[in-house]
Amino acid sequence: MFVSLFFAGFLVLNYYVFFGMSFLLGLPMDNGFYVIMLIAALSYPVSNIIERTVSNNITRIFYTVASAWMGISFYLLFFLIIYLVLSFFITLPRETAGIIIAILTIIISAYAIYNSYLLKINEIEIPLKGLKDDLMAVHLSDIHIGSVRNSGYMERIVTETNKLNSDVIFITGDLVDGSARLHKHTFKAINRFNAPTFFVTGNHETYEGLDEVFRVLGCTDLKILQNELVEFNRIQVIGVDYSFERDHLKKTLSQLKIDEDKPSILLYHLPRELKDANEAGIDLQLSGHTHNGQMIPFNVLVKLMFPYLTGLYEYKGTQLYVSQGTGTWGPPMRLGSRCEITLIRLKS
């Protein structure tokens, strides 16, 4: 049902984009118009099915181009809507408007694609109550290893992370993308991390199937936390599985024996339920999921769903850091956000 609804929506988007640009630029809307439009509309769902069946270099290129088109078509739609609104107030020749929209879309899309492949090292300092000695932690989230970003990107992340010489690494979900079948060799670079690495699941691990994810990641040195508490360097590290149920975090934390006299770090994919974390005695929560909206203007919509969008927040002594994500989902594009590796200096 989701695939059907998505395709229907994407078909409508493509029709409006092709119709709008053809109208502005005076292009013929003949049989060729409908053939090209249908191919564009089918590109993403078809490439998704192919990638899940047979994945190779050619299919990955097809999938990446189709994913990029999804983002590009959105910006075409965005500018067409702006033109439609402005046309009520100012008069602009149709062909001129079409050329301006095409140029703006090309420039913005090219920058967004380029920007999505940059890795920003974001450094922050967080005091942690009860911490005896300062600690360096790296926070990764939403890496989305799949068709667009595969083993090469995983190796790049490991290399950049190791340069930071941290004491511990935390990964808060969506390590896998779910766009391609999982293979153990794709994640073998994880074993080169030069610090203990803790991992909790995100929504994309759930979509992929936890049994399949754990089969692949079970061959790595990841310490997978499933609704449990472990101690690392006199710090309580709590890992809670992804769930979109409203009281999931509260119920899970209530079943764990958290010592409020010891420093505690909660790994939880969703940046919410901070009040429940505070009441459970959590000092620091690390989350991801939002991608900081990934592409303007989606950041406005995501902000409505997740008020804790990106960066550091505080609630009655409990702190929350929300990562922008280390990869991308869907279009390999970022506008108004960056792929980040976060170096957290935990201060005593």
N, C-alpha and C positions, 0 to 999 in steps of 0.2 A: 504494500500500500504506500509506504514511504517513497519507494522508487517511482511508482506511478505518479504520485503527487508532485514529486520533484521534477520529473520529466515534463509533466503538464505545465508547471510553472516556468521551467526553463524554455519550453517551446513558446509560451506566450511572450516571455522576455525577448527571445530571439526574433520573433515576428515583429514586435514593436520596434526593436533596434534596426532591423533590416528595412522595414517599411519606412521608418523615420528618416534614415540616412538616404534611402533611395529617393524619397520625396524631396528632401532638401537638395540633393546633388543632381536631381533630374535623371536618375538611372531607370532603365526599363524594368518593370515588375512582371516579367514573363515567366515561362517555365523554369528557366535557369535560375531566376530569383528564388523560387520556391525550393528547388533542388539544393542550392547552396545553403539556404536558411535551414532546411531540414538536416543537412549534414552537420551544420554548426550546432543545432539543438541536440542532435544525437551523440555528438562527439564525447561528451563527458560520461553519460551513462554507459555508452558502448565501451569506451576505453576502460571504465571501471570493471565491467564484466570480463573483458579480455584479460586485464591484469590479474583478476582473481582466478583465472583459468590457466593461462600460459603467460608467464612473465619473462621477458628478455629485453635486450637493449632497445629494440625497435618499439615494442609495446610501451616501454617506459617513456620513450620520447613522445609517442602518441598521447599517452596519459598526461604528461607534463604540459604539452601544447594545449590539450583540451582543458586542463585545469586553469592554465593562464587565460584562455579564451573566456572562461567563466567570469574571471575578474575584469577582463577588458570589456566584455559585454555589459557588465554592471555599470562601469564608468560611462560607457556610451549612453546607456539608459538614463543615468544620473544627469548628464549634460543635456540630453534631449528634453527631459522634464524641466530643467532650468530654462532652456530656450522657450519651451511652451509657455511657461509662466511669464517670462520677460516679453514675449510677443504681444501680450495684452497691453503693455505699457510703451514699448518702443518698436520701431519698424526696422528690421534688419533683413537684407536680401537673403533668400533661402539658400542659395549656393554659397554665399559668404559664411552664413551660419554653419552650414554643413562642413565647410573646410576648417573653420575654427574649432568645431567640436571634434573633428578627426585629429587635428594637430594636438589639441589639449589631451585627448585620450591617449595618443601615442606617447607623448612626453611623460604624462603621469604614470601610465602603465609601465613604461620602460624604467623609470626611476623606482617604482614600487617593486618590480622584479629584481632590479639590481640591489635595492636596499634589503630585500629578504635574504640575500646570501651573505650579508655582513654579520659578523658576530661581535656584539658589544660586551665588553667586560664592565659590569656595573658593580662598584664597590660601595658597601654601606657598613656602618658600625652600629651594633645593637648591644646595649648592656643587658646581661642576663642575670637575674637575681639568684644568688647562691652559687654562682660559678666561681671556682677557686682560682683557676688560671685561664688566661686569655686563650681563645681557640679560633682557628681559621676554618670556616666551612664554605663549601661551594654548593649553591642551590641551582639545580637544573629542573626544567619542567617542560612538558609539551614538546618533546623533541620530534615526535611524529616520523619515526623511521618507517619508510614504505617505498612507494614508487618514485616520488620526487626526490626524497632524501633517503639514501640507503647507506650501505656499509662505509662508503667514502666519507659521508657526513658524520657518521658515528666516530670514525677514526679522527676526524678533524676536531670534534668536540673533546675527545679524550686527550688529544695533544694539547689543545688550548687550556683545558682544565688542569692537566699535570704541570703546566708552566706556573700555575698559581701556588703550588706546593701547599695545599690545604691539609688539614688534619682529618677531615671527614667530608664526604660528598652525600648530598641528599637529592633524590629524584622524586618529584611529586606527581607522578602519573603521566599518561599519554606518551610513554616511550615508543609505543608502536602506533602506526597510523591506521592500519586496517585496510589500506588500499591495495596491498599485494600480499601474496602468501608468505608466511614467515619461514625463514631458514636460519639455522643456528649460526652459520658463518657470518651472517649479516651483523651479528651482535658480538662477535668474538673480540673486538677491540675493547669491550668493557673490561676484560681481564687485564688490560694495561693501565687502568686507573691506579694511581700511586697512593691512594688512601681508601680506607673502608667506605663502601658505598651502600647506602640504604635506599630502598625503593618501595613505593606504594602504588597501587593501581589507580588509573583514571578511567574516564568513560570509554575511551577507545580500546582499552584492554577488555572492557566488558563487551563491546561490540564484536571484537575479534573472537572472543571466547577465552575465558580464563584458563581452561585446561591447555589450550594450544599455546597461549602466552607463556604459561609456567613451564611447558615442555621445552620451549626454546630458551627462555631465560634461566631455566634450571641448570643449564650447562655453563653459566657464567658465575662470576664471584659476587654477584649482587646479593645483598641480604634483604630478602623480600619480607616485608612486615605486613601481616594480615590481622588487623584488629588486635595488636599485641604491643607490649612494652618490653624494651630491652635497655640495658644500661651500657653506655659508651663513655669512657673517660669521666665517670661520676655524673653523667647527664642521663636523664630519663628520655629515651627516644621512643615516641609513641607513633605507630603507623596505623592508620585507619583506611580500610578499603573504600573505594568510590561507591557512593550510593546517592541517588537523587531524592530519597525519602527524607522528609523534613527533620525527623527526630533521630536519624541514623547516628549522627555523631554523638549526640547526647546519650543515647542508649549504650553505645559502644564504650564511651569513656566511663560511664557509671559502673561498668563491669570490670574495669581495670583498677589495680591498686596503685594509684598515683600518690607519691609522697610529696606533699606541698612544701616540705623543707628542702627538697632537692630540686635543682634546675630541671626544667622539662621542655622538650621541643616536640611539637605535634606536626606530623607530616600528613596532610589531607588535601586531596586534589582541589576540592571546591573552596573558594574563598568566602565562606559564609559561616554562620553559627558561631561567631566569635564570642557571643555572650555565653553560650554553652561551654566553650573551651575555657573561658574565664572562671566559670562556676566550678569546673572540674579541676582547677588549679594549674592550668597550662600557662607557661611563661611566654612561649613563642610558638606561633603557628606559621608554617610554611605552606603556601598553596600556589596554584597556577590557574589553568583552565580558560581564563578570559582572553589571553593573547593581547590584552590592552585594545581589544576590538579588531586588531590586526590591520584593518583597512578603514580609513576615514570614508564615510561617516558612520560605519558600524560601531565605532567606539561609543557613540551616543546611545545606540540601542542596547549594547551590552551593559553600559553603565546603569540603565534602567533595571536590568535583571540582576546585576551584581554591583552594588554600590562600592564594594571594595574592588576597584578595577585594576589598579597597579600601584606598586610602591608599598610604603610602610604605613601601617595604621596602629592605633592603640585604643584599648578599651579596658578601663579600670585596672591598668597594670599589665594586662595581657597584650602582647604585640603580635601583629600579623604582617607578614611580608608576602605580597602577591607578585609572582614573576610574570613578565610579559611573554614568557615562553622562549624556548631555545630553537624552535623550528616553526613551521607553518602548517596549517591545515587548509585543504582546498586549493585555491589559487596560490602559487608560489610568489606571493606579493605581500609587501608591508608598506603601508602609508600611514604616518603618524605613530608608528610603533617600531620596535627593533627586536631582533633575535638577541637574547641576552644570556650570558653566563654570569651569575651573581656571586660575588665574593663577599661573604658576610664575616666581618670581624666581630666575634662575640667577646665582649669585654666583661671582666669580672667586676 
